[in-house]
């Protein structure tokens, strides 16, 4: 900071007095020491306007904001220092830890307290930080139970996310419904439940869950992000653009929200914004998982920072070695990549408690160039869940043995001609088909007109997702008459209901 004031003097006469940032900073400090925090905030705010790049002023204003109970504003200023002004001011982590503890955000408080201890083991606030860590565990009698509940939620949330990423939607829905019943205000579970229904093709159900979340918890960032994802995948460009503009204005402070925002931007192709949020987390020492490093690497590559992307991709492979060959810059492989290219996803589905998911897994195995390895693996041979129908299907895949499962496979193959590779969205289509097939197998209905069954399933799936598709379009796609499409759509709906 400069001198206390600047004066323009002409012929011994003071023409003007222009206070500097340091002048207001000193006045702010005096007010702070008098505990006149309102005046301190006023003076320090003025000092910051005059010298916006001075981290000491910004930090003192953050401290005053904390004294006034304005924790969110204080956190915003502290993050600004670490991310934009001076990342070496590690004491900001101590102040952040205190703020988050006051806000009841114990996980974030713990994160910043540990960071301060790691970065400044002999720092000025080391004893206070160690005391804070103890307080986080022992200050409240019920805190240990609360932390246990948080751990239980985190475990279930991780399980649900793994199920979603592997296209394991019915099981994810079952788990998440239990979570929201037990924890009715755990909004993250509702949002993942909406995703599961959306991927399964039940768009209206997914939208209604998000609407309920936003009514009960207005401005919920995860719900707004999921709305953008839904609009993007459904081609609702005006809605997606409107949601995008709204999300661009949001500046979340919580780590979880920053990750959600960054991942969402990456998913819809807004790589500059994705890189901004994900790189910010990375610089702040965020210990991410596979998806975090995957999206960070993808965003970095898309904006032209390939060396950094390659470095981050090493972390992806450490966590998930099966991603080798699926680098963002390996465009041919990435564009053709689906669950059929991932044996781990196939094995997860084979372990499902739902027959339709296991049938889907067998179909994916038939598509995979690793089919022989999968069928001969110990994990497959030890699988005790396969029913006689599934054993028949496996025999067909291996040797072409005729069976009703062979007819189901041929219909799935017709769908595959129009819907590949099979990602989370497309999985819903095949699960609807195999769910329908399981019901058909209990009846006397024959699968003679395979094109008609495929067309009907395609139509029903699109309608469930609120896609604008007509029977005429489906008829043309599968070489049918519109009357035949209508007839088989009724049959599919009867079996599904």
C-alpha positions as CSV (number, residue, x, y, z in Angstrom):
1,X,0.0,0.0,0.0
2,X,1.1,3.6,-0.6
3,X,1.4,6.6,1.7
4,X,-1.4,7.7,4.0
5,X,-2.5,10.4,1.5
6,X,-1.6,12.1,-1.7
7,X,-1.7,15.9,-1.9
8,X,-1.3,18.0,-5.0
9,X,0.5,21.2,-4.0
10,X,0.8,24.4,-6.1
11,X,2.5,27.5,-4.8
12,X,2.3,26.2,-1.2
13,X,-1.4,25.7,-1.4
14,X,-3.1,22.3,-0.9
15,X,-5.6,21.9,-3.7
16,X,-7.0,18.5,-2.8
17,X,-6.8,15.6,-0.4
18,X,-7.1,12.1,-1.9
19,X,-7.1,9.4,0.7
20,X,-5.5,6.1,-0.3
21,X,-6.3,2.5,0.4
22,X,-3.9,2.5,3.3
23,X,-5.6,5.5,4.8
24,X,-8.9,3.7,5.0
25,X,-7.3,0.5,6.0
26,X,-5.8,2.1,9.1
27,X,-9.1,3.7,9.9
28,X,-10.8,0.3,9.5
29,X,-8.2,-1.3,11.8
30,X,-8.8,1.3,14.5
31,X,-12.6,0.8,14.3
32,X,-12.0,-3.0,14.4
33,X,-9.9,-2.8,17.6
34,X,-12.6,-0.6,19.1
35,X,-15.0,-3.4,18.1
36,X,-17.0,-1.0,16.0
37,X,-17.4,-3.6,13.3
38,X,-19.9,-1.6,11.2
39,X,-17.5,1.3,10.7
40,X,-14.6,-1.2,10.3
41,X,-16.5,-2.8,7.4
42,X,-17.3,0.5,5.9
43,X,-13.7,1.7,5.9
44,X,-12.2,-1.6,4.8
45,X,-14.7,-1.9,2.0
46,X,-13.6,1.6,0.8
47,X,-9.9,0.5,1.1
48,X,-10.6,-2.6,-0.9
49,X,-12.3,-0.5,-3.6
50,X,-9.1,1.7,-3.9
51,X,-6.7,-1.3,-3.8
52,X,-8.7,-4.3,-4.9
53,X,-5.6,-6.5,-5.4
54,X,-4.3,-6.1,-1.9
55,X,-4.9,-9.4,0.0
56,X,-4.2,-8.0,3.5
57,X,-7.1,-5.6,3.1
58,X,-9.3,-8.3,1.8
59,X,-8.4,-10.7,4.6
60,X,-9.1,-8.0,7.3
61,X,-12.5,-7.3,5.7
62,X,-13.2,-11.1,5.8
63,X,-12.4,-11.1,9.5
64,X,-14.7,-8.2,10.2
65,X,-17.5,-10.0,8.2
66,X,-17.0,-13.0,10.4
67,X,-17.4,-10.8,13.5
68,X,-20.7,-9.5,12.1
69,X,-21.9,-13.1,11.5
70,X,-21.7,-12.7,7.7
71,X,-20.0,-16.0,7.2
72,X,-20.8,-16.5,3.5
73,X,-19.4,-13.1,2.6
74,X,-16.3,-13.8,4.7
75,X,-15.8,-17.1,2.9
76,X,-16.3,-15.5,-0.5
77,X,-13.5,-13.0,0.3
78,X,-11.2,-15.7,1.7
79,X,-11.6,-17.9,-1.3
80,X,-10.9,-14.9,-3.5
81,X,-7.6,-14.4,-1.7
82,X,-6.6,-18.0,-2.2
83,X,-7.7,-18.3,-5.8
84,X,-6.9,-14.9,-7.2
85,X,-4.7,-12.7,-5.0
86,X,-2.2,-14.8,-2.9
87,X,-2.5,-18.5,-2.6
88,X,0.4,-18.4,0.0
89,X,-1.8,-16.7,2.6
90,X,-2.5,-20.1,4.1
91,X,-4.0,-18.6,7.3
92,X,-7.1,-18.1,5.2
93,X,-7.7,-21.8,5.5
94,X,-7.8,-21.4,9.3
95,X,-10.4,-18.6,9.0
96,X,-12.4,-20.7,6.5
97,X,-12.4,-23.6,9.0
98,X,-13.8,-21.4,11.7
99,X,-16.5,-20.0,9.4
100,X,-17.6,-23.4,8.2
101,X,-17.7,-24.7,11.8
102,X,-20.0,-21.8,12.8
103,X,-22.2,-22.5,9.8
104,X,-22.5,-26.2,10.8
105,X,-20.6,-27.4,7.7
106,X,-18.3,-29.6,9.6
107,X,-16.9,-31.6,6.7
108,X,-15.7,-28.3,5.0
109,X,-14.4,-27.0,8.4
110,X,-12.4,-30.2,8.8
111,X,-11.0,-30.0,5.2
112,X,-9.7,-26.4,5.7
113,X,-8.4,-27.1,9.2
114,X,-6.4,-30.1,8.0
115,X,-5.1,-28.0,5.0
116,X,-3.8,-25.3,7.3
117,X,-2.0,-27.8,9.5
118,X,-0.4,-29.5,6.5
119,X,0.6,-26.2,4.8
120,X,1.7,-24.3,8.0
121,X,2.7,-26.8,10.7
122,X,4.5,-24.1,12.7
123,X,2.0,-21.4,11.8
124,X,0.6,-18.7,14.1
125,X,-2.8,-20.4,14.4
126,X,-1.6,-24.0,14.7
127,X,-2.7,-24.5,18.3
128,X,-6.1,-22.9,17.7
129,X,-6.6,-25.1,14.6
130,X,-5.8,-28.2,16.6
131,X,-8.3,-27.1,19.2
132,X,-10.8,-26.6,16.5
133,X,-10.4,-30.1,15.2
134,X,-11.0,-31.4,18.7
135,X,-14.1,-29.2,19.0
136,X,-15.4,-30.6,15.7
137,X,-15.5,-34.0,17.3
138,X,-16.4,-33.2,20.9
139,X,-18.1,-29.8,21.2
140,X,-21.6,-31.2,20.8
141,X,-22.8,-34.5,22.4
142,X,-24.8,-35.5,19.4
143,X,-22.1,-34.6,16.8
144,X,-20.6,-38.1,16.8
145,X,-24.0,-39.5,15.9
146,X,-24.4,-36.8,13.3
147,X,-21.0,-37.6,11.8
148,X,-22.0,-41.3,11.8
149,X,-25.2,-40.5,9.9
150,X,-23.2,-38.3,7.5
151,X,-20.8,-41.3,6.9
152,X,-23.8,-43.6,6.3
153,X,-25.2,-41.2,3.8
154,X,-21.9,-40.7,2.0
155,X,-21.5,-44.5,1.7
156,X,-25.0,-44.9,0.3
157,X,-24.6,-41.9,-2.0
158,X,-21.4,-43.4,-3.3
159,X,-23.1,-46.7,-3.9
160,X,-25.9,-45.0,-5.7
161,X,-23.5,-43.0,-7.9
162,X,-21.6,-46.2,-8.8
163,X,-24.9,-47.8,-9.8
164,X,-25.9,-44.8,-11.9
165,X,-22.6,-44.6,-13.7
166,X,-22.8,-48.4,-14.5
167,X,-26.3,-48.1,-15.9
168,X,-27.7,-50.1,-12.9
169,X,-30.8,-47.9,-12.7
170,X,-33.5,-50.1,-11.0
171,X,-31.1,-51.0,-8.1
172,X,-30.1,-47.3,-7.8
173,X,-33.7,-46.3,-7.6
174,X,-34.4,-48.9,-4.9
175,X,-31.4,-47.7,-2.8
176,X,-32.2,-44.0,-3.3
177,X,-35.9,-44.4,-2.4
178,X,-34.7,-46.0,0.9
179,X,-32.4,-43.0,1.5
180,X,-35.0,-40.3,1.0
181,X,-37.4,-42.1,3.2
182,X,-34.9,-42.3,6.0
183,X,-33.5,-38.8,5.3
184,X,-36.4,-36.7,3.9
185,X,-34.3,-33.6,3.5
186,X,-31.2,-35.1,1.9
187,X,-31.6,-33.3,-1.4
188,X,-28.6,-34.9,-3.1
189,X,-30.4,-38.3,-3.0
190,X,-33.5,-36.8,-4.6
191,X,-31.4,-35.4,-7.4
192,X,-29.7,-38.7,-8.0
193,X,-33.1,-40.4,-7.9
194,X,-34.3,-38.0,-10.6
195,X,-31.3,-38.9,-12.7
196,X,-32.0,-42.6,-12.3
197,X,-35.6,-42.2,-13.5
198,X,-34.4,-40.0,-16.4
199,X,-31.9,-42.5,-17.6
200,X,-34.5,-45.2,-17.3
201,X,-36.7,-43.1,-19.7
202,X,-39.2,-41.9,-17.1
203,X,-38.8,-38.3,-17.8
204,X,-42.0,-37.0,-16.2
205,X,-41.2,-38.8,-13.0
206,X,-37.7,-37.3,-13.0
207,X,-39.0,-33.8,-13.7
208,X,-41.6,-34.0,-10.9
209,X,-38.9,-35.0,-8.4
210,X,-36.8,-32.0,-9.3
211,X,-39.8,-29.7,-9.2
212,X,-40.6,-31.0,-5.7
213,X,-36.9,-30.4,-4.6
214,X,-37.0,-26.8,-5.9
215,X,-40.3,-26.1,-4.1
216,X,-39.1,-27.5,-0.8
217,X,-35.5,-26.2,-1.2
218,X,-35.6,-23.2,-3.6
219,X,-32.4,-22.6,-5.6
220,X,-31.1,-26.1,-5.0
221,X,-28.0,-26.1,-7.2
222,X,-28.0,-29.8,-7.9
223,X,-31.6,-29.7,-9.1
224,X,-30.9,-26.7,-11.4
225,X,-27.9,-28.5,-12.8
226,X,-29.9,-31.7,-13.5
227,X,-32.6,-29.6,-15.2
228,X,-29.9,-28.4,-17.5
229,X,-28.7,-31.9,-18.2
230,X,-32.2,-33.1,-18.9
231,X,-32.9,-30.1,-21.3
232,X,-29.5,-30.7,-23.1
233,X,-30.2,-34.4,-23.7
234,X,-33.7,-33.8,-24.8
235,X,-32.7,-31.2,-27.3
236,X,-34.7,-28.4,-25.6
237,X,-32.2,-25.8,-26.6
238,X,-34.0,-22.7,-25.5
239,X,-34.6,-24.1,-22.1
240,X,-31.0,-25.3,-21.9
241,X,-29.7,-21.8,-22.9
242,X,-31.9,-20.1,-20.2
243,X,-30.7,-22.5,-17.5
244,X,-27.1,-22.1,-18.7
245,X,-27.3,-18.3,-18.3
246,X,-28.7,-18.7,-14.8
247,X,-26.0,-21.2,-13.7
248,X,-23.2,-18.9,-15.1
249,X,-24.2,-16.3,-12.5
250,X,-23.9,-18.7,-9.5
251,X,-20.7,-18.6,-7.5
252,X,-20.9,-21.5,-5.0
253,X,-18.6,-21.6,-2.0
254,X,-19.1,-25.3,-1.0
255,X,-16.7,-27.8,-2.6
256,X,-19.5,-30.2,-3.5
257,X,-21.4,-27.6,-5.3
258,X,-18.4,-26.4,-7.2
259,X,-17.8,-29.9,-8.4
260,X,-21.4,-30.4,-9.4
261,X,-21.3,-27.1,-11.4
262,X,-18.0,-27.9,-13.1
263,X,-19.1,-31.5,-14.0
264,X,-22.4,-30.3,-15.4
265,X,-20.7,-27.7,-17.6
266,X,-18.4,-30.3,-18.9
267,X,-21.2,-32.7,-19.6
268,X,-23.1,-30.2,-21.7
269,X,-20.0,-29.1,-23.6
270,X,-19.3,-25.8,-21.8
271,X,-15.6,-26.6,-21.3
272,X,-14.3,-23.2,-20.4
273,X,-16.6,-22.9,-17.5
274,X,-16.0,-26.5,-16.5
275,X,-12.3,-26.0,-16.5
276,X,-12.6,-22.8,-14.4
277,X,-14.5,-24.6,-11.6
278,X,-12.7,-27.9,-11.6
279,X,-9.2,-26.4,-11.9
280,X,-10.1,-24.1,-8.9
281,X,-10.9,-27.2,-6.8
282,X,-7.7,-28.9,-8.0
283,X,-5.6,-25.8,-7.0
284,X,-7.3,-25.8,-3.6
285,X,-6.2,-29.3,-2.9
286,X,-9.5,-31.1,-3.5
287,X,-9.0,-34.8,-3.2
288,X,-11.3,-35.9,-6.0
289,X,-12.5,-39.3,-7.3
290,X,-12.5,-40.8,-10.8
291,X,-15.2,-38.6,-12.3
292,X,-13.6,-35.5,-10.9
293,X,-10.3,-36.2,-12.7
294,X,-12.1,-37.5,-15.8
295,X,-14.0,-34.2,-16.3
296,X,-11.0,-32.0,-15.4
297,X,-8.8,-33.8,-17.9
298,X,-11.6,-33.6,-20.6
299,X,-12.2,-29.9,-20.0
300,X,-8.5,-29.2,-20.0
301,X,-8.0,-31.0,-23.3
302,X,-11.1,-29.3,-24.9
303,X,-9.8,-25.8,-24.2
304,X,-6.3,-26.7,-25.6
305,X,-4.3,-27.5,-22.4
306,X,-3.3,-31.0,-23.5
307,X,-0.2,-31.3,-21.3
308,X,-2.2,-30.7,-18.1
309,X,-5.0,-33.0,-19.4
310,X,-2.4,-35.8,-20.0
311,X,-1.0,-35.3,-16.5
312,X,-4.5,-35.4,-14.9
313,X,-5.4,-38.5,-16.9
314,X,-2.7,-40.4,-15.0
315,X,-4.9,-39.9,-11.9
316,X,-7.9,-41.3,-13.8
317,X,-5.9,-44.4,-14.6
318,X,-4.7,-44.8,-11.0
319,X,-8.3,-44.9,-9.9
320,X,-9.8,-46.8,-12.9
321,X,-7.2,-48.6,-15.0
322,X,-9.9,-49.8,-17.4
323,X,-10.1,-46.2,-18.8
324,X,-6.9,-46.8,-20.6
325,X,-7.5,-46.1,-24.3
326,X,-10.4,-43.8,-23.6
327,X,-8.4,-40.6,-23.3
328,X,-10.4,-37.4,-24.4
329,X,-7.8,-37.0,-27.2
330,X,-8.4,-40.5,-28.4
331,X,-11.5,-39.3,-30.3
332,X,-12.2,-42.5,-32.3
333,X,-12.3,-44.7,-29.2
334,X,-14.2,-42.1,-27.1
335,X,-16.9,-41.6,-29.7
336,X,-17.4,-45.4,-30.0
337,X,-17.3,-46.1,-26.3
338,X,-20.2,-47.5,-24.4
339,X,-21.0,-50.1,-21.7
340,X,-20.4,-52.8,-24.3
341,X,-16.7,-51.7,-24.2
342,X,-16.5,-51.9,-20.4
343,X,-16.3,-55.4,-18.9
344,X,-16.5,-54.0,-15.4
345,X,-19.9,-52.5,-16.2
346,X,-21.1,-55.8,-17.7
347,X,-20.0,-57.7,-14.6
348,X,-21.9,-55.2,-12.4
349,X,-25.0,-55.8,-14.3
350,X,-24.5,-59.6,-14.2
351,X,-24.5,-59.4,-10.4
352,X,-27.8,-57.5,-10.4
353,X,-30.8,-58.8,-8.4
354,X,-33.0,-57.9,-11.4
355,X,-33.4,-60.4,-14.3
356,X,-33.9,-57.6,-16.9
357,X,-30.5,-56.2,-16.0
358,X,-28.8,-59.5,-16.2
359,X,-30.3,-60.2,-19.6
360,X,-29.1,-56.7,-20.7
361,X,-25.7,-57.6,-19.4
362,X,-25.7,-60.8,-21.6
363,X,-26.7,-58.7,-24.6
364,X,-23.8,-56.3,-23.9
365,X,-21.5,-59.4,-23.6
366,X,-22.6,-60.5,-27.0
367,X,-21.6,-57.1,-28.4
368,X,-18.3,-57.0,-26.5
369,X,-15.0,-58.1,-28.1
370,X,-14.2,-59.5,-24.6
371,X,-17.1,-62.0,-24.6
372,X,-14.9,-65.1,-24.3
373,X,-12.9,-63.6,-21.5
374,X,-16.1,-62.6,-19.7
375,X,-17.8,-66.1,-20.0
376,X,-14.6,-67.9,-19.0
377,X,-13.9,-65.6,-16.0
378,X,-14.1,-66.9,-12.4
379,X,-16.5,-64.1,-11.6
380,X,-19.0,-65.2,-14.3
381,X,-18.6,-68.9,-13.5
382,X,-19.3,-68.3,-9.8
383,X,-22.5,-66.3,-10.6
384,X,-25.4,-68.2,-9.0
385,X,-28.1,-65.8,-10.1
386,X,-28.6,-66.9,-13.7
387,X,-32.0,-68.5,-14.3
388,X,-32.7,-71.2,-17.0
389,X,-33.9,-68.4,-19.4
390,X,-30.5,-66.7,-19.0
391,X,-28.6,-69.9,-19.4
392,X,-30.5,-70.4,-22.6
393,X,-29.6,-66.9,-23.7
394,X,-25.9,-67.6,-22.9
395,X,-26.0,-70.8,-25.0
396,X,-27.5,-68.8,-27.9
397,X,-24.7,-66.3,-27.7
398,X,-22.0,-69.0,-27.6
399,X,-23.3,-71.4,-30.1
400,X,-26.5,-70.0,-31.8
401,X,-28.9,-72.4,-30.1
402,X,-32.5,-71.4,-31.0
403,X,-34.7,-70.2,-28.1
404,X,-37.1,-67.5,-27.2
405,X,-34.1,-65.6,-25.8
406,X,-32.6,-65.7,-29.3
407,X,-35.7,-63.8,-30.5
408,X,-35.3,-61.2,-27.7
409,X,-31.6,-60.8,-28.7
410,X,-32.6,-60.2,-32.3
411,X,-35.0,-57.5,-31.3
412,X,-32.4,-55.9,-29.1
413,X,-30.0,-56.0,-32.0
414,X,-32.5,-54.1,-34.2
415,X,-32.6,-51.4,-31.5
416,X,-28.8,-51.4,-31.4
417,X,-28.7,-50.5,-35.1
418,X,-30.4,-47.2,-34.2
419,X,-29.1,-46.6,-30.6
420,X,-25.4,-47.1,-30.1
421,X,-23.0,-46.9,-28.4
422,X,-24.9,-47.8,-25.2
423,X,-24.4,-45.1,-22.5
424,X,-26.5,-44.2,-19.5
425,X,-29.3,-42.7,-21.6
426,X,-29.5,-45.6,-24.1
427,X,-29.5,-48.1,-21.3
428,X,-33.0,-47.2,-20.5
429,X,-34.2,-48.3,-23.9
430,X,-32.7,-51.8,-23.5
431,X,-33.9,-52.2,-19.9
432,X,-37.4,-51.4,-21.1
433,X,-37.1,-54.0,-23.8
434,X,-35.8,-56.8,-21.5
435,X,-38.4,-55.9,-18.8
436,X,-41.1,-56.3,-21.5
437,X,-39.5,-59.5,-22.7
438,X,-39.6,-61.0,-19.1
439,X,-43.3,-60.4,-19.0
440,X,-43.9,-61.7,-22.5
441,X,-42.1,-64.9,-21.6
442,X,-44.8,-65.6,-19.0
443,X,-47.5,-65.4,-21.7
444,X,-48.4,-67.2,-24.9
445,X,-47.4,-64.2,-27.1
446,X,-44.8,-65.0,-29.8
447,X,-42.1,-62.7,-31.0
448,X,-42.8,-63.2,-34.7
449,X,-42.7,-59.6,-36.0
450,X,-39.4,-58.5,-34.6
451,X,-39.3,-55.1,-36.4
452,X,-42.7,-54.3,-34.9
453,X,-41.6,-55.1,-31.3
454,X,-38.4,-53.0,-31.8
455,X,-40.3,-50.1,-33.3
456,X,-42.9,-50.2,-30.4
457,X,-40.2,-50.3,-27.8
458,X,-38.4,-47.4,-29.5
459,X,-41.6,-45.3,-29.6
460,X,-42.5,-46.0,-25.9
461,X,-39.0,-45.2,-24.7
462,X,-39.0,-41.9,-26.6
463,X,-42.5,-41.0,-25.2
464,X,-41.4,-41.8,-21.7
465,X,-38.5,-39.4,-22.2
466,X,-40.9,-36.7,-23.6
467,X,-39.1,-36.9,-27.0
468,X,-41.0,-35.5,-30.0
469,X,-41.3,-38.6,-32.1
470,X,-44.3,-39.7,-34.2
471,X,-45.5,-43.1,-35.1
472,X,-44.9,-42.3,-38.8
473,X,-41.2,-41.7,-38.0
474,X,-40.9,-45.0,-36.2
475,X,-42.8,-46.8,-39.0
476,X,-40.3,-45.4,-41.5
477,X,-37.3,-46.3,-39.3
478,X,-38.3,-49.9,-38.9
479,X,-40.1,-50.5,-42.2
480,X,-43.6,-50.8,-40.8
481,X,-47.1,-49.3,-41.2
482,X,-48.3,-46.8,-38.6
483,X,-51.2,-49.2,-37.8
484,X,-48.7,-51.9,-36.9
485,X,-46.7,-49.5,-34.7
486,X,-49.9,-48.5,-32.9
487,X,-50.9,-52.2,-32.4
488,X,-47.6,-53.2,-30.9
489,X,-47.3,-50.0,-28.8
490,X,-50.5,-51.1,-27.1
491,X,-49.0,-54.6,-26.5
492,X,-45.8,-53.1,-25.0
493,X,-47.8,-50.8,-22.7
494,X,-50.0,-53.7,-21.5
495,X,-46.9,-55.8,-20.6
496,X,-45.1,-52.8,-18.9
497,X,-48.2,-52.0,-16.8
